[in-house]
Amino acid sequence: MEVAAREISSSLRQHILAQDTVALEEFEAQGVQITHLSPDLIAEGRPTAMNAWRRAAGDDELANEILNSQIEFMQELGLID
């Protein structure tokens, strides 16, 4: 079950990345200016974001379980330490 969940998650992530590219191209074609943040700026803001996520989850057990799962996933992707 775990392997199947990871495969589905990976497939969904690939689909989302591909669709994001299509959406960005469509926005640019309509004259929307796309701003890409530098990896350094994103890394600098990540602790603030994570603190906000923790505050939003509060004491809710399920919210924290989901948050921890997402944090683990981000660690596997190398997005956070």
mmJSON file of the N, C-alpha and C atoms, coordinates in Angstrom:
{"data_MODEL":{"atom_site":{
"group_PDB":["ATOM","ATOM","ATOM","ATOM","ATOM","ATOM","ATOM","ATOM","ATOM","ATOM","ATOM","ATOM","ATOM","ATOM","ATOM","ATOM","ATOM","ATOM","ATOM","ATOM","ATOM","ATOM","ATOM","ATOM","ATOM","ATOM","ATOM","ATOM","ATOM","ATOM","ATOM","ATOM","ATOM","ATOM","ATOM","ATOM","ATOM","ATOM","ATOM","ATOM","ATOM","ATOM","ATOM","ATOM","ATOM","ATOM","ATOM","ATOM","ATOM","ATOM","ATOM","ATOM","ATOM","ATOM","ATOM","ATOM","ATOM","ATOM","ATOM","ATOM","ATOM","ATOM","ATOM","ATOM","ATOM","ATOM","ATOM","ATOM","ATOM","ATOM","ATOM","ATOM","ATOM","ATOM","ATOM","ATOM","ATOM","ATOM","ATOM","ATOM","ATOM","ATOM","ATOM","ATOM","ATOM","ATOM","ATOM","ATOM","ATOM","ATOM","ATOM","ATOM","ATOM","ATOM","ATOM","ATOM","ATOM","ATOM","ATOM","ATOM","ATOM","ATOM","ATOM","ATOM","ATOM","ATOM","ATOM","ATOM","ATOM","ATOM","ATOM","ATOM","ATOM","ATOM","ATOM","ATOM","ATOM","ATOM","ATOM","ATOM","ATOM","ATOM","ATOM","ATOM","ATOM","ATOM","ATOM","ATOM","ATOM","ATOM","ATOM","ATOM","ATOM","ATOM","ATOM","ATOM","ATOM","ATOM","ATOM","ATOM","ATOM","ATOM","ATOM","ATOM","ATOM","ATOM","ATOM","ATOM","ATOM","ATOM","ATOM","ATOM","ATOM","ATOM","ATOM","ATOM","ATOM","ATOM","ATOM","ATOM","ATOM","ATOM","ATOM","ATOM","ATOM","ATOM","ATOM","ATOM","ATOM","ATOM","ATOM","ATOM","ATOM","ATOM","ATOM","ATOM","ATOM","ATOM","ATOM","ATOM","ATOM","ATOM","ATOM","ATOM","ATOM","ATOM","ATOM","ATOM","ATOM","ATOM","ATOM","ATOM","ATOM","ATOM","ATOM","ATOM","ATOM","ATOM","ATOM","ATOM","ATOM","ATOM","ATOM","ATOM","ATOM","ATOM","ATOM","ATOM","ATOM","ATOM","ATOM","ATOM","ATOM","ATOM","ATOM","ATOM","ATOM","ATOM","ATOM","ATOM","ATOM","ATOM","ATOM","ATOM","ATOM","ATOM","ATOM","ATOM","ATOM","ATOM","ATOM","ATOM","ATOM","ATOM","ATOM","ATOM","ATOM","ATOM","ATOM","ATOM","ATOM","ATOM","ATOM"],
"id":[1,2,3,4,5,6,7,8,9,10,11,12,13,14,15,16,17,18,19,20,21,22,23,24,25,26,27,28,29,30,31,32,33,34,35,36,37,38,39,40,41,42,43,44,45,46,47,48,49,50,51,52,53,54,55,56,57,58,59,60,61,62,63,64,65,66,67,68,69,70,71,72,73,74,75,76,77,78,79,80,81,82,83,84,85,86,87,88,89,90,91,92,93,94,95,96,97,98,99,100,101,102,103,104,105,106,107,108,109,110,111,112,113,114,115,116,117,118,119,120,121,122,123,124,125,126,127,128,129,130,131,132,133,134,135,136,137,138,139,140,141,142,143,144,145,146,147,148,149,150,151,152,153,154,155,156,157,158,159,160,161,162,163,164,165,166,167,168,169,170,171,172,173,174,175,176,177,178,179,180,181,182,183,184,185,186,187,188,189,190,191,192,193,194,195,196,197,198,199,200,201,202,203,204,205,206,207,208,209,210,211,212,213,214,215,216,217,218,219,220,221,222,223,224,225,226,227,228,229,230,231,232,233,234,235,236,237,238,239,240,241,242,243],
"type_symbol":["N","C","C","N","C","C","N","C","C","N","C","C","N","C","C","N","C","C","N","C","C","N","C","C","N","C","C","N","C","C","N","C","C","N","C","C","N","C","C","N","C","C","N","C","C","N","C","C","N","C","C","N","C","C","N","C","C","N","C","C","N","C","C","N","C","C","N","C","C","N","C","C","N","C","C","N","C","C","N","C","C","N","C","C","N","C","C","N","C","C","N","C","C","N","C","C","N","C","C","N","C","C","N","C","C","N","C","C","N","C","C","N","C","C","N","C","C","N","C","C","N","C","C","N","C","C","N","C","C","N","C","C","N","C","C","N","C","C","N","C","C","N","C","C","N","C","C","N","C","C","N","C","C","N","C","C","N","C","C","N","C","C","N","C","C","N","C","C","N","C","C","N","C","C","N","C","C","N","C","C","N","C","C","N","C","C","N","C","C","N","C","C","N","C","C","N","C","C","N","C","C","N","C","C","N","C","C","N","C","C","N","C","C","N","C","C","N","C","C","N","C","C","N","C","C","N","C","C","N","C","C","N","C","C","N","C","C","N","C","C","N","C","C"],
"label_atom_id":["N","CA","C","N","CA","C","N","CA","C","N","CA","C","N","CA","C","N","CA","C","N","CA","C","N","CA","C","N","CA","C","N","CA","C","N","CA","C","N","CA","C","N","CA","C","N","CA","C","N","CA","C","N","CA","C","N","CA","C","N","CA","C","N","CA","C","N","CA","C","N","CA","C","N","CA","C","N","CA","C","N","CA","C","N","CA","C","N","CA","C","N","CA","C","N","CA","C","N","CA","C","N","CA","C","N","CA","C","N","CA","C","N","CA","C","N","CA","C","N","CA","C","N","CA","C","N","CA","C","N","CA","C","N","CA","C","N","CA","C","N","CA","C","N","CA","C","N","CA","C","N","CA","C","N","CA","C","N","CA","C","N","CA","C","N","CA","C","N","CA","C","N","CA","C","N","CA","C","N","CA","C","N","CA","C","N","CA","C","N","CA","C","N","CA","C","N","CA","C","N","CA","C","N","CA","C","N","CA","C","N","CA","C","N","CA","C","N","CA","C","N","CA","C","N","CA","C","N","CA","C","N","CA","C","N","CA","C","N","CA","C","N","CA","C","N","CA","C","N","CA","C","N","CA","C","N","CA","C","N","CA","C","N","CA","C","N","CA","C","N","CA","C","N","CA","C","N","CA","C","N","CA","C"],
"label_alt_id":[null,null,null,null,null,null,null,null,null,null,null,null,null,null,null,null,null,null,null,null,null,null,null,null,null,null,null,null,null,null,null,null,null,null,null,null,null,null,null,null,null,null,null,null,null,null,null,null,null,null,null,null,null,null,null,null,null,null,null,null,null,null,null,null,null,null,null,null,null,null,null,null,null,null,null,null,null,null,null,null,null,null,null,null,null,null,null,null,null,null,null,null,null,null,null,null,null,null,null,null,null,null,null,null,null,null,null,null,null,null,null,null,null,null,null,null,null,null,null,null,null,null,null,null,null,null,null,null,null,null,null,null,null,null,null,null,null,null,null,null,null,null,null,null,null,null,null,null,null,null,null,null,null,null,null,null,null,null,null,null,null,null,null,null,null,null,null,null,null,null,null,null,null,null,null,null,null,null,null,null,null,null,null,null,null,null,null,null,null,null,null,null,null,null,null,null,null,null,null,null,null,null,null,null,null,null,null,null,null,null,null,null,null,null,null,null,null,null,null,null,null,null,null,null,null,null,null,null,null,null,null,null,null,null,null,null,null,null,null,null,null,null,null],
"label_comp_id":["MET","MET","MET","GLU","GLU","GLU","VAL","VAL","VAL","ALA","ALA","ALA","ALA","ALA","ALA","ARG","ARG","ARG","GLU","GLU","GLU","ILE","ILE","ILE","SER","SER","SER","SER","SER","SER","SER","SER","SER","LEU","LEU","LEU","ARG","ARG","ARG","GLN","GLN","GLN","HIS","HIS","HIS","ILE","ILE","ILE","LEU","LEU","LEU","ALA","ALA","ALA","GLN","GLN","GLN","ASP","ASP","ASP","THR","THR","THR","VAL","VAL","VAL","ALA","ALA","ALA","LEU","LEU","LEU","GLU","GLU","GLU","GLU","GLU","GLU","PHE","PHE","PHE","GLU","GLU","GLU","ALA","ALA","ALA","GLN","GLN","GLN","GLY","GLY","GLY","VAL","VAL","VAL","GLN","GLN","GLN","ILE","ILE","ILE","THR","THR","THR","HIS","HIS","HIS","LEU","LEU","LEU","SER","SER","SER","PRO","PRO","PRO","ASP","ASP","ASP","LEU","LEU","LEU","ILE","ILE","ILE","ALA","ALA","ALA","GLU","GLU","GLU","GLY","GLY","GLY","ARG","ARG","ARG","PRO","PRO","PRO","THR","THR","THR","ALA","ALA","ALA","MET","MET","MET","ASN","ASN","ASN","ALA","ALA","ALA","TRP","TRP","TRP","ARG","ARG","ARG","ARG","ARG","ARG","ALA","ALA","ALA","ALA","ALA","ALA","GLY","GLY","GLY","ASP","ASP","ASP","ASP","ASP","ASP","GLU","GLU","GLU","LEU","LEU","LEU","ALA","ALA","ALA","ASN","ASN","ASN","GLU","GLU","GLU","ILE","ILE","ILE","LEU","LEU","LEU","ASN","ASN","ASN","SER","SER","SER","GLN","GLN","GLN","ILE","ILE","ILE","GLU","GLU","GLU","PHE","PHE","PHE","MET","MET","MET","GLN","GLN","GLN","GLU","GLU","GLU","LEU","LEU","LEU","GLY","GLY","GLY","LEU","LEU","LEU","ILE","ILE","ILE","ASP","ASP","ASP"],
"label_asym_id":["A","A","A","A","A","A","A","A","A","A","A","A","A","A","A","A","A","A","A","A","A","A","A","A","A","A","A","A","A","A","A","A","A","A","A","A","A","A","A","A","A","A","A","A","A","A","A","A","A","A","A","A","A","A","A","A","A","A","A","A","A","A","A","A","A","A","A","A","A","A","A","A","A","A","A","A","A","A","A","A","A","A","A","A","A","A","A","A","A","A","A","A","A","A","A","A","A","A","A","A","A","A","A","A","A","A","A","A","A","A","A","A","A","A","A","A","A","A","A","A","A","A","A","A","A","A","A","A","A","A","A","A","A","A","A","A","A","A","A","A","A","A","A","A","A","A","A","A","A","A","A","A","A","A","A","A","A","A","A","A","A","A","A","A","A","A","A","A","A","A","A","A","A","A","A","A","A","A","A","A","A","A","A","A","A","A","A","A","A","A","A","A","A","A","A","A","A","A","A","A","A","A","A","A","A","A","A","A","A","A","A","A","A","A","A","A","A","A","A","A","A","A","A","A","A","A","A","A","A","A","A","A","A","A","A","A","A","A","A","A","A","A","A"],
"label_entity_id":["1","1","1","1","1","1","1","1","1","1","1","1","1","1","1","1","1","1","1","1","1","1","1","1","1","1","1","1","1","1","1","1","1","1","1","1","1","1","1","1","1","1","1","1","1","1","1","1","1","1","1","1","1","1","1","1","1","1","1","1","1","1","1","1","1","1","1","1","1","1","1","1","1","1","1","1","1","1","1","1","1","1","1","1","1","1","1","1","1","1","1","1","1","1","1","1","1","1","1","1","1","1","1","1","1","1","1","1","1","1","1","1","1","1","1","1","1","1","1","1","1","1","1","1","1","1","1","1","1","1","1","1","1","1","1","1","1","1","1","1","1","1","1","1","1","1","1","1","1","1","1","1","1","1","1","1","1","1","1","1","1","1","1","1","1","1","1","1","1","1","1","1","1","1","1","1","1","1","1","1","1","1","1","1","1","1","1","1","1","1","1","1","1","1","1","1","1","1","1","1","1","1","1","1","1","1","1","1","1","1","1","1","1","1","1","1","1","1","1","1","1","1","1","1","1","1","1","1","1","1","1","1","1","1","1","1","1","1","1","1","1","1","1"],
"label_seq_id":[1,1,1,2,2,2,3,3,3,4,4,4,5,5,5,6,6,6,7,7,7,8,8,8,9,9,9,10,10,10,11,11,11,12,12,12,13,13,13,14,14,14,15,15,15,16,16,16,17,17,17,18,18,18,19,19,19,20,20,20,21,21,21,22,22,22,23,23,23,24,24,24,25,25,25,26,26,26,27,27,27,28,28,28,29,29,29,30,30,30,31,31,31,32,32,32,33,33,33,34,34,34,35,35,35,36,36,36,37,37,37,38,38,38,39,39,39,40,40,40,41,41,41,42,42,42,43,43,43,44,44,44,45,45,45,46,46,46,47,47,47,48,48,48,49,49,49,50,50,50,51,51,51,52,52,52,53,53,53,54,54,54,55,55,55,56,56,56,57,57,57,58,58,58,59,59,59,60,60,60,61,61,61,62,62,62,63,63,63,64,64,64,65,65,65,66,66,66,67,67,67,68,68,68,69,69,69,70,70,70,71,71,71,72,72,72,73,73,73,74,74,74,75,75,75,76,76,76,77,77,77,78,78,78,79,79,79,80,80,80,81,81,81],
"pdbx_PDB_ins_code":[null,null,null,null,null,null,null,null,null,null,null,null,null,null,null,null,null,null,null,null,null,null,null,null,null,null,null,null,null,null,null,null,null,null,null,null,null,null,null,null,null,null,null,null,null,null,null,null,null,null,null,null,null,null,null,null,null,null,null,null,null,null,null,null,null,null,null,null,null,null,null,null,null,null,null,null,null,null,null,null,null,null,null,null,null,null,null,null,null,null,null,null,null,null,null,null,null,null,null,null,null,null,null,null,null,null,null,null,null,null,null,null,null,null,null,null,null,null,null,null,null,null,null,null,null,null,null,null,null,null,null,null,null,null,null,null,null,null,null,null,null,null,null,null,null,null,null,null,null,null,null,null,null,null,null,null,null,null,null,null,null,null,null,null,null,null,null,null,null,null,null,null,null,null,null,null,null,null,null,null,null,null,null,null,null,null,null,null,null,null,null,null,null,null,null,null,null,null,null,null,null,null,null,null,null,null,null,null,null,null,null,null,null,null,null,null,null,null,null,null,null,null,null,null,null,null,null,null,null,null,null,null,null,null,null,null,null,null,null,null,null,null,null],
"Cartn_x":[0.824,0.0,0.883,1.959,2.854,3.498,3.927,4.554,3.547,2.331,1.299,1.012,0.944,0.686,1.811,3.052,4.19,4.172,3.816,3.751,2.677,1.527,0.439,0.85,1.465,1.912,2.931,3.859,4.883,4.249,3.327,2.643,1.855,1.178,0.414,1.34,2.471,3.425,3.925,4.239,4.682,3.595,2.367,1.241,1.086,1.161,1.024,2.138,3.377,4.49,4.275,3.811,3.559,2.433,1.378,0.252,0.635,1.504,1.983,2.693,3.506,4.23,3.251,2.249,1.234,0.51,0.11,-0.622,0.229,1.5,2.38,2.527,2.668,2.78,1.506,0.351,-0.908,-1.031,-0.63,-0.661,0.262,1.484,2.438,1.9,1.233,0.661,-0.417,-1.02,-2.045,-1.444,-0.106,0.557,0.83,0.592,0.865,2.366,2.912,4.334,4.53,5.307,5.589,6.865,6.794,7.966,8.432,9.686,10.272,11.177,10.907,11.734,13.008,14.094,15.36,15.317,16.039,16.099,16.585,17.501,17.996,16.887,16.076,14.975,13.937,13.654,12.706,13.247,14.516,15.134,15.108,15.33,15.326,13.936,12.897,11.54,10.933,11.553,10.975,10.732,11.682,11.404,10.17,9.979,8.806,7.537,7.578,6.424,6.127,7.171,6.961,6.373,6.813,6.23,4.751,4.41,3.005,2.186,2.768,2.063,1.804,2.812,2.663,1.579,1.579,0.542,-0.838,-0.936,-2.232,-2.722,-1.81,-2.192,-2.592,-1.972,-2.324,-2.208,-3.222,-3.245,-4.027,-4.453,-5.252,-4.377,-4.694,-3.88,-3.814,-4.954,-4.977,-4.22,-4.409,-3.7,-2.197,-1.742,-0.309,0.206,-0.61,-0.212,-0.025,-0.96,-0.869,0.34,0.51,1.646,2.961,3.089,4.33,4.584,3.518,3.65,4.17,3.643,4.084,5.534,5.891,7.271,8.225,7.845,8.674,8.841,7.759,7.803,8.729,8.646,9.518,10.98,11.222,12.59,13.085,12.231,12.621,12.961,12.269,12.527,13.718,14.269,15.418,15.047,13.781,13.341,13.631,13.7,14.038,14.954,15.658,16.559,15.818],
"Cartn_y":[-1.179,0.0,1.262,1.218,2.375,2.643,1.585,1.733,2.29,1.791,2.279,3.762,4.136,5.54,6.437,5.977,6.766,6.889,5.81,5.842,6.821,6.771,7.685,9.119,9.333,10.671,11.201,10.358,10.754,11.073,10.254,10.474,11.783,12.035,13.273,14.475,14.374,15.484,15.79,14.761,14.961,15.639,15.206,15.794,17.271,17.581,18.963,19.831,19.338,20.111,20.41,19.411,19.611,20.622,20.516,21.438,22.846,22.964,24.287,24.984,24.236,24.798,25.298,24.499,24.89,26.149,26.176,27.327,28.595,28.48,29.652,30.18,29.279,29.699,30.413,29.918,30.556,31.942,32.069,33.379,34.361,33.914,34.785,35.209,34.298,34.616,35.695,35.798,36.813,38.107,38.148,39.364,39.443,38.364,38.358,38.234,39.085,39.011,37.997,36.977,35.921,36.275,36.215,36.489,35.183,34.838,33.634,34.053,33.516,33.827,32.998,33.589,32.866,31.776,30.687,29.63,30.153,31.114,31.68,32.4,33.159,33.879,32.913,31.879,30.864,30.18,29.801,29.147,30.066,31.345,32.311,32.427,32.341,32.48,31.199,30.07,28.783,28.651,29.047,28.914,29.711,30.885,31.687,30.971,30.411,29.675,28.462,27.733,26.532,26.89,28.001,28.449,28.783,29.405,29.724,28.437,27.435,26.159,25.527,25.554,24.961,25.693,27.023,27.796,27.46,27.335,27.026,25.638,24.693,23.337,23.307,24.185,24.276,22.947,22.632,21.39,20.282,20.538,19.559,18.379,17.218,16.015,15.65,15.662,15.295,16.327,17.614,18.659,18.497,18.166,17.979,16.716,15.688,14.461,14.752,15.494,15.859,16.762,17.755,18.674,17.919,17.041,16.272,15.411,14.863,14.069,14.938,16.138,17.038,17.489,17.739,18.123,16.985,15.754,14.591,14.513,14.732,14.681,15.762,16.966,18.055,17.729,17.038,16.623,15.6,14.651,13.642,14.294,15.364,16.072,17.0,17.142,18.009,19.486,19.788,21.171,21.803,20.962,21.429,20.403,20.875,19.965,19.184],
"Cartn_z":[0.0,0.0,0.0,0.791,0.858,-0.5,-1.164,-2.485,-3.479,-3.442,-4.352,-4.093,-2.83,-2.482,-2.983,-2.824,-3.304,-4.831,-5.515,-6.977,-7.45,-6.817,-7.187,-6.888,-5.747,-5.371,-6.373,-6.761,-7.737,-9.083,-9.504,-10.778,-10.74,-9.632,-9.487,-9.512,-8.837,-8.819,-10.231,-11.006,-12.383,-13.217,-13.013,-13.742,-13.374,-12.089,-11.63,-12.201,-12.181,-12.734,-14.217,-14.951,-16.38,-16.585,-15.811,-15.94,-15.508,-14.507,-14.093,-15.241,-15.969,-17.112,-18.167,-18.458,-19.44,-18.964,-17.698,-17.166,-17.218,-16.837,-16.877,-18.301,-19.256,-20.653,-21.114,-20.686,-21.055,-20.427,-19.17,-18.515,-19.235,-19.548,-20.24,-21.612,-22.296,-23.604,-23.497,-22.32,-22.079,-21.531,-21.429,-20.982,-19.492,-18.77,-17.337,-17.118,-16.253,-15.936,-14.811,-15.073,-14.106,-13.353,-12.03,-11.194,-10.579,-10.82,-10.237,-9.085,-7.908,-6.746,-6.783,-6.327,-6.308,-5.231,-5.456,-4.442,-3.083,-3.102,-1.843,-1.083,-1.8,-1.164,-0.613,-1.367,-0.902,0.355,0.33,1.497,2.711,2.478,3.575,4.212,3.403,3.922,4.45,4.148,4.535,6.048,6.933,8.377,8.814,8.247,8.581,8.133,6.928,6.42,7.298,7.665,8.477,9.84,10.42,11.689,11.515,10.396,10.119,9.948,9.267,9.108,10.466,11.331,12.676,13.473,13.395,14.104,13.553,12.234,11.616,12.033,12.156,12.57,14.039,14.825,16.249,16.958,17.73,18.504,17.803,16.581,15.863,15.446,15.963,15.724,14.242,13.571,12.152,11.32,11.604,10.863,11.02,12.212,12.443,11.768,11.724,11.029,9.534,8.968,7.549,7.318,8.175,8.043,8.122,9.09,9.229,7.998,7.419,6.204,5.058,4.932,3.866,4.076,5.327,5.638,5.292,5.626,5.265,3.75,3.027,1.572,1.031,1.582,1.155,1.462,2.577,2.909,1.904,1.522,0.528,-0.812,-1.135,-2.386,-2.295,-1.086,-0.888,-0.819,-0.573,-0.503,0.852,1.877,3.228,3.881,4.911,5.648,6.696],
"occupancy":[1.0,1.0,1.0,1.0,1.0,1.0,1.0,1.0,1.0,1.0,1.0,1.0,1.0,1.0,1.0,1.0,1.0,1.0,1.0,1.0,1.0,1.0,1.0,1.0,1.0,1.0,1.0,1.0,1.0,1.0,1.0,1.0,1.0,1.0,1.0,1.0,1.0,1.0,1.0,1.0,1.0,1.0,1.0,1.0,1.0,1.0,1.0,1.0,1.0,1.0,1.0,1.0,1.0,1.0,1.0,1.0,1.0,1.0,1.0,1.0,1.0,1.0,1.0,1.0,1.0,1.0,1.0,1.0,1.0,1.0,1.0,1.0,1.0,1.0,1.0,1.0,1.0,1.0,1.0,1.0,1.0,1.0,1.0,1.0,1.0,1.0,1.0,1.0,1.0,1.0,1.0,1.0,1.0,1.0,1.0,1.0,1.0,1.0,1.0,1.0,1.0,1.0,1.0,1.0,1.0,1.0,1.0,1.0,1.0,1.0,1.0,1.0,1.0,1.0,1.0,1.0,1.0,1.0,1.0,1.0,1.0,1.0,1.0,1.0,1.0,1.0,1.0,1.0,1.0,1.0,1.0,1.0,1.0,1.0,1.0,1.0,1.0,1.0,1.0,1.0,1.0,1.0,1.0,1.0,1.0,1.0,1.0,1.0,1.0,1.0,1.0,1.0,1.0,1.0,1.0,1.0,1.0,1.0,1.0,1.0,1.0,1.0,1.0,1.0,1.0,1.0,1.0,1.0,1.0,1.0,1.0,1.0,1.0,1.0,1.0,1.0,1.0,1.0,1.0,1.0,1.0,1.0,1.0,1.0,1.0,1.0,1.0,1.0,1.0,1.0,1.0,1.0,1.0,1.0,1.0,1.0,1.0,1.0,1.0,1.0,1.0,1.0,1.0,1.0,1.0,1.0,1.0,1.0,1.0,1.0,1.0,1.0,1.0,1.0,1.0,1.0,1.0,1.0,1.0,1.0,1.0,1.0,1.0,1.0,1.0,1.0,1.0,1.0,1.0,1.0,1.0,1.0,1.0,1.0,1.0,1.0,1.0,1.0,1.0,1.0,1.0,1.0,1.0],
"B_iso_or_equiv":[0.0,0.0,0.0,0.0,0.0,0.0,0.0,0.0,0.0,0.0,0.0,0.0,0.0,0.0,0.0,0.0,0.0,0.0,0.0,0.0,0.0,0.0,0.0,0.0,0.0,0.0,0.0,0.0,0.0,0.0,0.0,0.0,0.0,0.0,0.0,0.0,0.0,0.0,0.0,0.0,0.0,0.0,0.0,0.0,0.0,0.0,0.0,0.0,0.0,0.0,0.0,0.0,0.0,0.0,0.0,0.0,0.0,0.0,0.0,0.0,0.0,0.0,0.0,0.0,0.0,0.0,0.0,0.0,0.0,0.0,0.0,0.0,0.0,0.0,0.0,0.0,0.0,0.0,0.0,0.0,0.0,0.0,0.0,0.0,0.0,0.0,0.0,0.0,0.0,0.0,0.0,0.0,0.0,0.0,0.0,0.0,0.0,0.0,0.0,0.0,0.0,0.0,0.0,0.0,0.0,0.0,0.0,0.0,0.0,0.0,0.0,0.0,0.0,0.0,0.0,0.0,0.0,0.0,0.0,0.0,0.0,0.0,0.0,0.0,0.0,0.0,0.0,0.0,0.0,0.0,0.0,0.0,0.0,0.0,0.0,0.0,0.0,0.0,0.0,0.0,0.0,0.0,0.0,0.0,0.0,0.0,0.0,0.0,0.0,0.0,0.0,0.0,0.0,0.0,0.0,0.0,0.0,0.0,0.0,0.0,0.0,0.0,0.0,0.0,0.0,0.0,0.0,0.0,0.0,0.0,0.0,0.0,0.0,0.0,0.0,0.0,0.0,0.0,0.0,0.0,0.0,0.0,0.0,0.0,0.0,0.0,0.0,0.0,0.0,0.0,0.0,0.0,0.0,0.0,0.0,0.0,0.0,0.0,0.0,0.0,0.0,0.0,0.0,0.0,0.0,0.0,0.0,0.0,0.0,0.0,0.0,0.0,0.0,0.0,0.0,0.0,0.0,0.0,0.0,0.0,0.0,0.0,0.0,0.0,0.0,0.0,0.0,0.0,0.0,0.0,0.0,0.0,0.0,0.0,0.0,0.0,0.0,0.0,0.0,0.0,0.0,0.0,0.0],
"pdbx_formal_charge":[null,null,null,null,null,null,null,null,null,null,null,null,null,null,null,null,null,null,null,null,null,null,null,null,null,null,null,null,null,null,null,null,null,null,null,null,null,null,null,null,null,null,null,null,null,null,null,null,null,null,null,null,null,null,null,null,null,null,null,null,null,null,null,null,null,null,null,null,null,null,null,null,null,null,null,null,null,null,null,null,null,null,null,null,null,null,null,null,null,null,null,null,null,null,null,null,null,null,null,null,null,null,null,null,null,null,null,null,null,null,null,null,null,null,null,null,null,null,null,null,null,null,null,null,null,null,null,null,null,null,null,null,null,null,null,null,null,null,null,null,null,null,null,null,null,null,null,null,null,null,null,null,null,null,null,null,null,null,null,null,null,null,null,null,null,null,null,null,null,null,null,null,null,null,null,null,null,null,null,null,null,null,null,null,null,null,null,null,null,null,null,null,null,null,null,null,null,null,null,null,null,null,null,null,null,null,null,null,null,null,null,null,null,null,null,null,null,null,null,null,null,null,null,null,null,null,null,null,null,null,null,null,null,null,null,null,null,null,null,null,null,null,null],
"auth_seq_id":[1,1,1,2,2,2,3,3,3,4,4,4,5,5,5,6,6,6,7,7,7,8,8,8,9,9,9,10,10,10,11,11,11,12,12,12,13,13,13,14,14,14,15,15,15,16,16,16,17,17,17,18,18,18,19,19,19,20,20,20,21,21,21,22,22,22,23,23,23,24,24,24,25,25,25,26,26,26,27,27,27,28,28,28,29,29,29,30,30,30,31,31,31,32,32,32,33,33,33,34,34,34,35,35,35,36,36,36,37,37,37,38,38,38,39,39,39,40,40,40,41,41,41,42,42,42,43,43,43,44,44,44,45,45,45,46,46,46,47,47,47,48,48,48,49,49,49,50,50,50,51,51,51,52,52,52,53,53,53,54,54,54,55,55,55,56,56,56,57,57,57,58,58,58,59,59,59,60,60,60,61,61,61,62,62,62,63,63,63,64,64,64,65,65,65,66,66,66,67,67,67,68,68,68,69,69,69,70,70,70,71,71,71,72,72,72,73,73,73,74,74,74,75,75,75,76,76,76,77,77,77,78,78,78,79,79,79,80,80,80,81,81,81],
"auth_comp_id":["MET","MET","MET","GLU","GLU","GLU","VAL","VAL","VAL","ALA","ALA","ALA","ALA","ALA","ALA","ARG","ARG","ARG","GLU","GLU","GLU","ILE","ILE","ILE","SER","SER","SER","SER","SER","SER","SER","SER","SER","LEU","LEU","LEU","ARG","ARG","ARG","GLN","GLN","GLN","HIS","HIS","HIS","ILE","ILE","ILE","LEU","LEU","LEU","ALA","ALA","ALA","GLN","GLN","GLN","ASP","ASP","ASP","THR","THR","THR","VAL","VAL","VAL","ALA","ALA","ALA","LEU","LEU","LEU","GLU","GLU","GLU","GLU","GLU","GLU","PHE","PHE","PHE","GLU","GLU","GLU","ALA","ALA","ALA","GLN","GLN","GLN","GLY","GLY","GLY","VAL","VAL","VAL","GLN","GLN","GLN","ILE","ILE","ILE","THR","THR","THR","HIS","HIS","HIS","LEU","LEU","LEU","SER","SER","SER","PRO","PRO","PRO","ASP","ASP","ASP","LEU","LEU","LEU","ILE","ILE","ILE","ALA","ALA","ALA","GLU","GLU","GLU","GLY","GLY","GLY","ARG","ARG","ARG","PRO","PRO","PRO","THR","THR","THR","ALA","ALA","ALA","MET","MET","MET","ASN","ASN","ASN","ALA","ALA","ALA","TRP","TRP","TRP","ARG","ARG","ARG","ARG","ARG","ARG","ALA","ALA","ALA","ALA","ALA","ALA","GLY","GLY","GLY","ASP","ASP","ASP","ASP","ASP","ASP","GLU","GLU","GLU","LEU","LEU","LEU","ALA","ALA","ALA","ASN","ASN","ASN","GLU","GLU","GLU","ILE","ILE","ILE","LEU","LEU","LEU","ASN","ASN","ASN","SER","SER","SER","GLN","GLN","GLN","ILE","ILE","ILE","GLU","GLU","GLU","PHE","PHE","PHE","MET","MET","MET","GLN","GLN","GLN","GLU","GLU","GLU","LEU","LEU","LEU","GLY","GLY","GLY","LEU","LEU","LEU","ILE","ILE","ILE","ASP","ASP","ASP"],
"auth_asym_id":["A","A","A","A","A","A","A","A","A","A","A","A","A","A","A","A","A","A","A","A","A","A","A","A","A","A","A","A","A","A","A","A","A","A","A","A","A","A","A","A","A","A","A","A","A","A","A","A","A","A","A","A","A","A","A","A","A","A","A","A","A","A","A","A","A","A","A","A","A","A","A","A","A","A","A","A","A","A","A","A","A","A","A","A","A","A","A","A","A","A","A","A","A","A","A","A","A","A","A","A","A","A","A","A","A","A","A","A","A","A","A","A","A","A","A","A","A","A","A","A","A","A","A","A","A","A","A","A","A","A","A","A","A","A","A","A","A","A","A","A","A","A","A","A","A","A","A","A","A","A","A","A","A","A","A","A","A","A","A","A","A","A","A","A","A","A","A","A","A","A","A","A","A","A","A","A","A","A","A","A","A","A","A","A","A","A","A","A","A","A","A","A","A","A","A","A","A","A","A","A","A","A","A","A","A","A","A","A","A","A","A","A","A","A","A","A","A","A","A","A","A","A","A","A","A","A","A","A","A","A","A","A","A","A","A","A","A","A","A","A","A","A","A"],
"auth_atom_id":["N","CA","C","N","CA","C","N","CA","C","N","CA","C","N","CA","C","N","CA","C","N","CA","C","N","CA","C","N","CA","C","N","CA","C","N","CA","C","N","CA","C","N","CA","C","N","CA","C","N","CA","C","N","CA","C","N","CA","C","N","CA","C","N","CA","C","N","CA","C","N","CA","C","N","CA","C","N","CA","C","N","CA","C","N","CA","C","N","CA","C","N","CA","C","N","CA","C","N","CA","C","N","CA","C","N","CA","C","N","CA","C","N","CA","C","N","CA","C","N","CA","C","N","CA","C","N","CA","C","N","CA","C","N","CA","C","N","CA","C","N","CA","C","N","CA","C","N","CA","C","N","CA","C","N","CA","C","N","CA","C","N","CA","C","N","CA","C","N","CA","C","N","CA","C","N","CA","C","N","CA","C","N","CA","C","N","CA","C","N","CA","C","N","CA","C","N","CA","C","N","CA","C","N","CA","C","N","CA","C","N","CA","C","N","CA","C","N","CA","C","N","CA","C","N","CA","C","N","CA","C","N","CA","C","N","CA","C","N","CA","C","N","CA","C","N","CA","C","N","CA","C","N","CA","C","N","CA","C","N","CA","C","N","CA","C","N","CA","C","N","CA","C","N","CA","C","N","CA","C","N","CA","C"],
"pdbx_PDB_model_num":[1,1,1,1,1,1,1,1,1,1,1,1,1,1,1,1,1,1,1,1,1,1,1,1,1,1,1,1,1,1,1,1,1,1,1,1,1,1,1,1,1,1,1,1,1,1,1,1,1,1,1,1,1,1,1,1,1,1,1,1,1,1,1,1,1,1,1,1,1,1,1,1,1,1,1,1,1,1,1,1,1,1,1,1,1,1,1,1,1,1,1,1,1,1,1,1,1,1,1,1,1,1,1,1,1,1,1,1,1,1,1,1,1,1,1,1,1,1,1,1,1,1,1,1,1,1,1,1,1,1,1,1,1,1,1,1,1,1,1,1,1,1,1,1,1,1,1,1,1,1,1,1,1,1,1,1,1,1,1,1,1,1,1,1,1,1,1,1,1,1,1,1,1,1,1,1,1,1,1,1,1,1,1,1,1,1,1,1,1,1,1,1,1,1,1,1,1,1,1,1,1,1,1,1,1,1,1,1,1,1,1,1,1,1,1,1,1,1,1,1,1,1,1,1,1,1,1,1,1,1,1,1,1,1,1,1,1,1,1,1,1,1,1]
}}}
